[in-house]
Amino acid sequence: SKRLCEAVVHGNTVYLCGQVADDLKADIRQQTREVLANIDKMLARAGSAKAQLLTATVYLKSIEDYRAMNEVWDAWSAPGAAPARTCVGGVALFSPEALVEITVSAAR
């Protein structure tokens, strides 16, 4: 698309566009699991992995979902490889049903 690329590789760095869940009817935990699974797939296609994350930005529709999202994030994240991360709550996402969107960059 002219508007965005799902992934951009520049040198040895991978930049992913914001990832959202496939099932927007799901709760915050399931949406977060789906987002992180999408990130895993896209990083693998670009020759990277979650253990190589550099940055992550998490957008939450409601900051009330912060704890539940973190439970899923913590179970997913690679030990000893936490990225520099920002979390923003109260965000109007592309769909009223989307509860979380995450964008990351990673080394290759």
VMD Tcl script that builds the backbone (N, CA, C; Angstrom):
set m [mol new atoms 324]
animate dup $m
set s [atomselect $m all]
$s set {name element resname resid chain x y z} {
  {N N SER 1 A 0.842 -1.181 0.000}
  {CA C SER 1 A 0.000 0.000 0.000}
  {C C SER 1 A 0.881 1.235 0.000}
  {N N LYS 2 A 0.364 2.316 -0.505}
  {CA C LYS 2 A 1.109 3.572 -0.516}
  {C C LYS 2 A 1.187 4.181 0.878}
  {N N ARG 3 A 0.264 3.792 1.745}
  {CA C ARG 3 A 0.183 4.397 3.065}
  {C C ARG 3 A 1.201 3.830 4.046}
  {N N LEU 4 A 1.429 2.508 4.028}
  {CA C LEU 4 A 2.344 1.911 4.994}
  {C C LEU 4 A 2.859 0.574 4.507}
  {N N CYS 5 A 3.967 0.160 5.070}
  {CA C CYS 5 A 4.509 -1.187 4.872}
  {C C CYS 5 A 4.334 -1.926 6.187}
  {N N GLU 6 A 4.048 -3.215 6.117}
  {CA C GLU 6 A 3.908 -3.998 7.342}
  {C C GLU 6 A 5.236 -4.141 8.062}
  {N N ALA 7 A 6.314 -4.208 7.296}
  {CA C ALA 7 A 7.647 -4.318 7.891}
  {C C ALA 7 A 8.651 -3.623 6.983}
  {N N VAL 8 A 9.576 -2.932 7.611}
  {CA C VAL 8 A 10.667 -2.282 6.890}
  {C C VAL 8 A 11.968 -2.767 7.506}
  {N N VAL 9 A 12.878 -3.207 6.652}
  {CA C VAL 9 A 14.202 -3.600 7.114}
  {C C VAL 9 A 15.172 -2.537 6.618}
  {N N HIS 10 A 15.915 -1.966 7.548}
  {CA C HIS 10 A 16.924 -0.965 7.214}
  {C C HIS 10 A 18.222 -1.407 7.867}
  {N N GLY 11 A 19.176 -1.795 7.059}
  {CA C GLY 11 A 20.415 -2.334 7.613}
  {C C GLY 11 A 20.107 -3.581 8.409}
  {N N ASN 12 A 20.475 -3.580 9.668}
  {CA C ASN 12 A 20.229 -4.727 10.536}
  {C C ASN 12 A 19.102 -4.483 11.525}
  {N N THR 13 A 18.180 -3.588 11.159}
  {CA C THR 13 A 17.055 -3.282 12.039}
  {C C THR 13 A 15.738 -3.531 11.307}
  {N N VAL 14 A 14.793 -4.133 12.022}
  {CA C VAL 14 A 13.454 -4.407 11.499}
  {C C VAL 14 A 12.472 -3.497 12.228}
  {N N TYR 15 A 11.621 -2.829 11.473}
  {CA C TYR 15 A 10.571 -1.974 12.034}
  {C C TYR 15 A 9.232 -2.546 11.593}
  {N N LEU 16 A 8.373 -2.877 12.545}
  {CA C LEU 16 A 7.040 -3.389 12.213}
  {C C LEU 16 A 6.002 -2.297 12.401}
  {N N CYS 17 A 4.986 -2.323 11.548}
  {CA C CYS 17 A 3.853 -1.434 11.758}
  {C C CYS 17 A 3.056 -1.954 12.953}
  {N N GLY 18 A 2.119 -1.163 13.437}
  {CA C GLY 18 A 1.299 -1.578 14.567}
  {C C GLY 18 A 0.535 -2.850 14.255}
  {N N GLN 19 A 0.580 -3.796 15.181}
  {CA C GLN 19 A -0.109 -5.073 15.025}
  {C C GLN 19 A -1.343 -5.100 15.915}
  {N N VAL 20 A -2.423 -5.603 15.360}
  {CA C VAL 20 A -3.673 -5.746 16.103}
  {C C VAL 20 A -4.134 -7.198 16.020}
  {N N ALA 21 A -5.082 -7.546 16.857}
  {CA C ALA 21 A -5.604 -8.913 16.905}
  {C C ALA 21 A -6.441 -9.216 15.670}
  {N N ASP 22 A -6.517 -10.492 15.347}
  {CA C ASP 22 A -7.395 -10.933 14.267}
  {C C ASP 22 A -8.848 -10.968 14.749}
  {N N ASP 23 A -9.043 -11.399 15.996}
  {CA C ASP 23 A -10.388 -11.508 16.570}
  {C C ASP 23 A -10.646 -10.301 17.471}
  {N N LEU 24 A -11.285 -9.288 16.921}
  {CA C LEU 24 A -11.530 -8.063 17.676}
  {C C LEU 24 A -12.688 -8.195 18.663}
  {N N LYS 25 A -13.340 -9.341 18.683}
  {CA C LYS 25 A -14.396 -9.593 19.679}
  {C C LYS 25 A -13.807 -10.171 20.967}
  {N N ALA 26 A -12.532 -10.577 20.916}
  {CA C ALA 26 A -11.882 -11.223 22.060}
  {C C ALA 26 A -11.583 -10.215 23.166}
  {N N ASP 27 A -11.311 -10.748 24.367}
  {CA C ASP 27 A -10.949 -9.885 25.492}
  {C C ASP 27 A -9.499 -9.416 25.346}
  {N N ILE 28 A -9.044 -8.583 26.276}
  {CA C ILE 28 A -7.714 -7.992 26.183}
  {C C ILE 28 A -6.616 -9.049 26.192}
  {N N ARG 29 A -6.773 -10.098 26.991}
  {CA C ARG 29 A -5.735 -11.135 27.044}
  {C C ARG 29 A -5.599 -11.839 25.698}
  {N N GLN 30 A -6.714 -12.235 25.116}
  {CA C GLN 30 A -6.663 -12.938 23.830}
  {C C GLN 30 A -6.188 -12.002 22.724}
  {N N GLN 31 A -6.650 -10.766 22.726}
  {CA C GLN 31 A -6.162 -9.825 21.708}
  {C C GLN 31 A -4.655 -9.640 21.836}
  {N N THR 32 A -4.155 -9.523 23.056}
  {CA C THR 32 A -2.715 -9.355 23.254}
  {C C THR 32 A -1.962 -10.587 22.768}
  {N N ARG 33 A -2.462 -11.790 23.088}
  {CA C ARG 33 A -1.819 -13.023 22.602}
  {C C ARG 33 A -1.743 -13.034 21.081}
  {N N GLU 34 A -2.825 -12.649 20.415}
  {CA C GLU 34 A -2.850 -12.636 18.953}
  {C C GLU 34 A -1.882 -11.600 18.384}
  {N N VAL 35 A -1.835 -10.425 18.990}
  {CA C VAL 35 A -0.908 -9.383 18.542}
  {C C VAL 35 A 0.529 -9.895 18.654}
  {N N LEU 36 A 0.876 -10.487 19.785}
  {CA C LEU 36 A 2.237 -10.964 19.991}
  {C C LEU 36 A 2.574 -12.124 19.055}
  {N N ALA 37 A 1.610 -12.978 18.751}
  {CA C ALA 37 A 1.829 -14.056 17.781}
  {C C ALA 37 A 2.090 -13.464 16.392}
  {N N ASN 38 A 1.358 -12.417 16.034}
  {CA C ASN 38 A 1.599 -11.746 14.747}
  {C C ASN 38 A 2.999 -11.143 14.714}
  {N N ILE 39 A 3.417 -10.543 15.813}
  {CA C ILE 39 A 4.764 -9.972 15.901}
  {C C ILE 39 A 5.803 -11.078 15.722}
  {N N ASP 40 A 5.611 -12.209 16.384}
  {CA C ASP 40 A 6.539 -13.344 16.224}
  {C C ASP 40 A 6.671 -13.743 14.757}
  {N N LYS 41 A 5.540 -13.884 14.074}
  {CA C LYS 41 A 5.545 -14.302 12.659}
  {C C LYS 41 A 6.252 -13.285 11.778}
  {N N MET 42 A 5.936 -12.011 11.987}
  {CA C MET 42 A 6.527 -10.974 11.140}
  {C C MET 42 A 8.022 -10.824 11.396}
  {N N LEU 43 A 8.445 -10.923 12.643}
  {CA C LEU 43 A 9.873 -10.857 12.940}
  {C C LEU 43 A 10.612 -12.033 12.306}
  {N N ALA 44 A 10.032 -13.227 12.390}
  {CA C ALA 44 A 10.662 -14.412 11.796}
  {C C ALA 44 A 10.826 -14.230 10.292}
  {N N ARG 45 A 9.800 -13.716 9.623}
  {CA C ARG 45 A 9.890 -13.476 8.173}
  {C C ARG 45 A 11.005 -12.491 7.830}
  {N N ALA 46 A 11.277 -11.568 8.741}
  {CA C ALA 46 A 12.302 -10.548 8.498}
  {C C ALA 46 A 13.674 -10.966 9.026}
  {N N GLY 47 A 13.784 -12.192 9.548}
  {CA C GLY 47 A 15.068 -12.686 10.029}
  {C C GLY 47 A 15.408 -12.257 11.446}
  {N N SER 48 A 14.394 -12.039 12.265}
  {CA C SER 48 A 14.611 -11.614 13.643}
  {C C SER 48 A 13.720 -12.430 14.576}
  {N N ALA 49 A 13.701 -12.034 15.851}
  {CA C ALA 49 A 12.895 -12.737 16.849}
  {C C ALA 49 A 12.699 -11.839 18.064}
  {N N LYS 50 A 11.768 -12.215 18.929}
  {CA C LYS 50 A 11.461 -11.396 20.102}
  {C C LYS 50 A 12.659 -11.198 21.020}
  {N N ALA 51 A 13.610 -12.113 21.022}
  {CA C ALA 51 A 14.811 -11.952 21.847}
  {C C ALA 51 A 15.690 -10.818 21.334}
  {N N GLN 52 A 15.390 -10.306 20.145}
  {CA C GLN 52 A 16.181 -9.233 19.549}
  {C C GLN 52 A 15.417 -7.901 19.518}
  {N N LEU 53 A 14.317 -7.823 20.274}
  {CA C LEU 53 A 13.558 -6.573 20.304}
  {C C LEU 53 A 14.407 -5.432 20.833}
  {N N LEU 54 A 14.233 -4.272 20.220}
  {CA C LEU 54 A 14.895 -3.054 20.671}
  {C C LEU 54 A 13.902 -2.136 21.364}
  {N N THR 55 A 12.765 -1.904 20.707}
  {CA C THR 55 A 11.735 -1.021 21.253}
  {C C THR 55 A 10.361 -1.636 21.048}
  {N N ALA 56 A 9.425 -1.221 21.898}
  {CA C ALA 56 A 8.023 -1.601 21.750}
  {C C ALA 56 A 7.172 -0.435 22.231}
  {N N THR 57 A 6.109 -0.163 21.496}
  {CA C THR 57 A 5.116 0.818 21.922}
  {C C THR 57 A 3.775 0.111 21.959}
  {N N VAL 58 A 3.140 0.146 23.126}
  {CA C VAL 58 A 1.854 -0.511 23.341}
  {C C VAL 58 A 0.795 0.578 23.463}
  {N N TYR 59 A -0.241 0.469 22.642}
  {CA C TYR 59 A -1.374 1.394 22.690}
  {C C TYR 59 A -2.578 0.626 23.221}
  {N N LEU 60 A -3.157 1.104 24.304}
  {CA C LEU 60 A -4.329 0.468 24.899}
  {C C LEU 60 A -5.537 1.382 24.767}
  {N N LYS 61 A -6.659 0.796 24.389}
  {CA C LYS 61 A -7.898 1.558 24.360}
  {C C LYS 61 A -8.200 2.086 25.760}
  {N N SER 62 A -7.997 1.226 26.765}
  {CA C SER 62 A -8.243 1.606 28.154}
  {C C SER 62 A -7.040 1.247 29.006}
  {N N ILE 63 A -6.556 2.191 29.779}
  {CA C ILE 63 A -5.430 1.921 30.672}
  {C C ILE 63 A -5.822 0.901 31.742}
  {N N GLU 64 A -7.112 0.685 31.933}
  {CA C GLU 64 A -7.585 -0.347 32.863}
  {C C GLU 64 A -7.124 -1.741 32.438}
  {N N ASP 65 A -6.772 -1.908 31.162}
  {CA C ASP 65 A -6.309 -3.205 30.649}
  {C C ASP 65 A -4.810 -3.416 30.828}
  {N N TYR 66 A -4.123 -2.456 31.427}
  {CA C TYR 66 A -2.664 -2.508 31.552}
  {C C TYR 66 A -2.175 -3.782 32.246}
  {N N ARG 67 A -2.762 -4.109 33.375}
  {CA C ARG 67 A -2.327 -5.287 34.141}
  {C C ARG 67 A -2.548 -6.580 33.346}
  {N N ALA 68 A -3.708 -6.746 32.752}
  {CA C ALA 68 A -4.010 -7.973 31.989}
  {C C ALA 68 A -3.107 -8.084 30.766}
  {N N MET 69 A -2.876 -6.974 30.072}
  {CA C MET 69 A -1.971 -6.994 28.920}
  {C C MET 69 A -0.574 -7.399 29.373}
  {N N ASN 70 A -0.102 -6.846 30.500}
  {CA C ASN 70 A 1.235 -7.159 30.998}
  {C C ASN 70 A 1.383 -8.623 31.394}
  {N N GLU 71 A 0.324 -9.238 31.895}
  {CA C GLU 71 A 0.389 -10.661 32.232}
  {C C GLU 71 A 0.732 -11.478 30.997}
  {N N VAL 72 A 0.081 -11.157 29.889}
  {CA C VAL 72 A 0.338 -11.866 28.631}
  {C C VAL 72 A 1.722 -11.491 28.097}
  {N N TRP 73 A 2.047 -10.212 28.127}
  {CA C TRP 73 A 3.366 -9.745 27.660}
  {C C TRP 73 A 4.479 -10.454 28.422}
  {N N ASP 74 A 4.370 -10.493 29.756}
  {CA C ASP 74 A 5.426 -11.086 30.579}
  {C C ASP 74 A 5.614 -12.572 30.285}
  {N N ALA 75 A 4.533 -13.288 30.026}
  {CA C ALA 75 A 4.615 -14.709 29.687}
  {C C ALA 75 A 5.260 -14.910 28.319}
  {N N TRP 76 A 5.095 -13.940 27.419}
  {CA C TRP 76 A 5.611 -14.033 26.050}
  {C C TRP 76 A 7.058 -13.578 25.925}
  {N N SER 77 A 7.440 -12.552 26.650}
  {CA C SER 77 A 8.736 -11.914 26.416}
  {C C SER 77 A 9.903 -12.850 26.699}
  {N N ALA 78 A 10.980 -12.625 25.946}
  {CA C ALA 78 A 12.186 -13.440 26.085}
  {C C ALA 78 A 12.942 -13.022 27.344}
  {N N PRO 79 A 13.293 -13.969 28.207}
  {CA C PRO 79 A 14.018 -13.634 29.444}
  {C C PRO 79 A 15.309 -12.874 29.152}
  {N N GLY 80 A 15.525 -11.809 29.893}
  {CA C GLY 80 A 16.743 -11.037 29.748}
  {C C GLY 80 A 16.829 -10.196 28.496}
  {N N ALA 81 A 15.739 -10.073 27.750}
  {CA C ALA 81 A 15.775 -9.346 26.479}
  {C C ALA 81 A 14.641 -8.320 26.390}
  {N N ALA 82 A 14.310 -7.697 27.507}
  {CA C ALA 82 A 13.224 -6.708 27.504}
  {C C ALA 82 A 13.620 -5.502 26.651}
  {N N PRO 83 A 12.711 -5.043 25.778}
  {CA C PRO 83 A 12.999 -3.867 24.964}
  {C C PRO 83 A 12.743 -2.578 25.754}
  {N N ALA 84 A 13.201 -1.473 25.225}
  {CA C ALA 84 A 12.759 -0.174 25.729}
  {C C ALA 84 A 11.282 -0.094 25.338}
  {N N ARG 85 A 10.390 0.127 26.308}
  {CA C ARG 85 A 8.958 0.031 26.021}
  {C C ARG 85 A 8.205 1.230 26.565}
  {N N THR 86 A 7.216 1.652 25.786}
  {CA C THR 86 A 6.298 2.717 26.175}
  {C C THR 86 A 4.894 2.161 26.087}
  {N N CYS 87 A 4.036 2.517 27.047}
  {CA C CYS 87 A 2.635 2.107 26.997}
  {C C CYS 87 A 1.769 3.343 27.159}
  {N N VAL 88 A 0.814 3.495 26.253}
  {CA C VAL 88 A -0.086 4.639 26.263}
  {C C VAL 88 A -1.512 4.122 26.366}
  {N N GLY 89 A -2.297 4.666 27.292}
  {CA C GLY 89 A -3.689 4.256 27.457}
  {C C GLY 89 A -4.647 5.346 27.053}
  {N N GLY 90 A -5.893 4.966 26.848}
  {CA C GLY 90 A -6.929 5.924 26.457}
  {C C GLY 90 A -6.823 6.335 25.002}
  {N N VAL 91 A -6.371 5.401 24.167}
  {CA C VAL 91 A -6.122 5.691 22.759}
  {C C VAL 91 A -7.305 5.227 21.915}
  {N N ALA 92 A -7.727 6.066 20.985}
  {CA C ALA 92 A -8.737 5.672 20.007}
  {C C ALA 92 A -8.021 4.917 18.895}
  {N N LEU 93 A -8.221 3.603 18.832}
  {CA C LEU 93 A -7.579 2.782 17.812}
  {C C LEU 93 A -8.437 2.755 16.552}
  {N N PHE 94 A -7.952 2.086 15.510}
  {CA C PHE 94 A -8.615 2.110 14.200}
  {C C PHE 94 A -10.035 1.563 14.224}
  {N N SER 95 A -10.324 0.676 15.176}
  {CA C SER 95 A -11.652 0.077 15.314}
  {C C SER 95 A -12.073 0.201 16.767}
  {N N PRO 96 A -13.340 0.495 17.033}
  {CA C PRO 96 A -13.800 0.580 18.423}
  {C C PRO 96 A -13.640 -0.737 19.183}
  {N N GLU 97 A -13.549 -1.868 18.471}
  {CA C GLU 97 A -13.406 -3.173 19.122}
  {C C GLU 97 A -11.951 -3.524 19.426}
  {N N ALA 98 A -11.010 -2.830 18.798}
  {CA C ALA 98 A -9.591 -3.099 19.049}
  {C C ALA 98 A -9.237 -2.582 20.439}
  {N N LEU 99 A -8.635 -3.431 21.247}
  {CA C LEU 99 A -8.282 -3.074 22.622}
  {C C LEU 99 A -6.797 -2.782 22.779}
  {N N VAL 100 A -5.973 -3.309 21.857}
  {CA C VAL 100 A -4.529 -3.149 21.965}
  {C C VAL 100 A -3.893 -3.154 20.574}
  {N N GLU 101 A -2.877 -2.332 20.418}
  {CA C GLU 101 A -2.046 -2.320 19.211}
  {C C GLU 101 A -0.610 -2.171 19.690}
  {N N ILE 102 A 0.279 -2.955 19.096}
  {CA C ILE 102 A 1.687 -2.931 19.499}
  {C C ILE 102 A 2.555 -2.800 18.268}
  {N N THR 103 A 3.520 -1.915 18.351}
  {CA C THR 103 A 4.521 -1.782 17.293}
  {C C THR 103 A 5.905 -1.992 17.903}
  {N N VAL 104 A 6.800 -2.626 17.150}
  {CA C VAL 104 A 8.128 -2.931 17.664}
  {C C VAL 104 A 9.202 -2.654 16.621}
  {N N SER 105 A 10.424 -2.553 17.106}
  {CA C SER 105 A 11.600 -2.598 16.250}
  {C C SER 105 A 12.521 -3.657 16.856}
  {N N ALA 106 A 13.323 -4.284 16.001}
  {CA C ALA 106 A 14.205 -5.351 16.457}
  {C C ALA 106 A 15.469 -5.393 15.619}
  {N N ALA 107 A 16.523 -5.922 16.211}
  {CA C ALA 107 A 17.767 -6.150 15.477}
  {C C ALA 107 A 17.614 -7.441 14.663}
  {N N ARG 108 A 18.452 -7.565 13.629}
  {CA C ARG 108 A 18.480 -8.816 12.843}
  {C C ARG 108 A 19.797 -9.495 13.053}
}
mol reanalyze $m
mol bondsrecalc $m
mol representation Tube
mol addrep $m
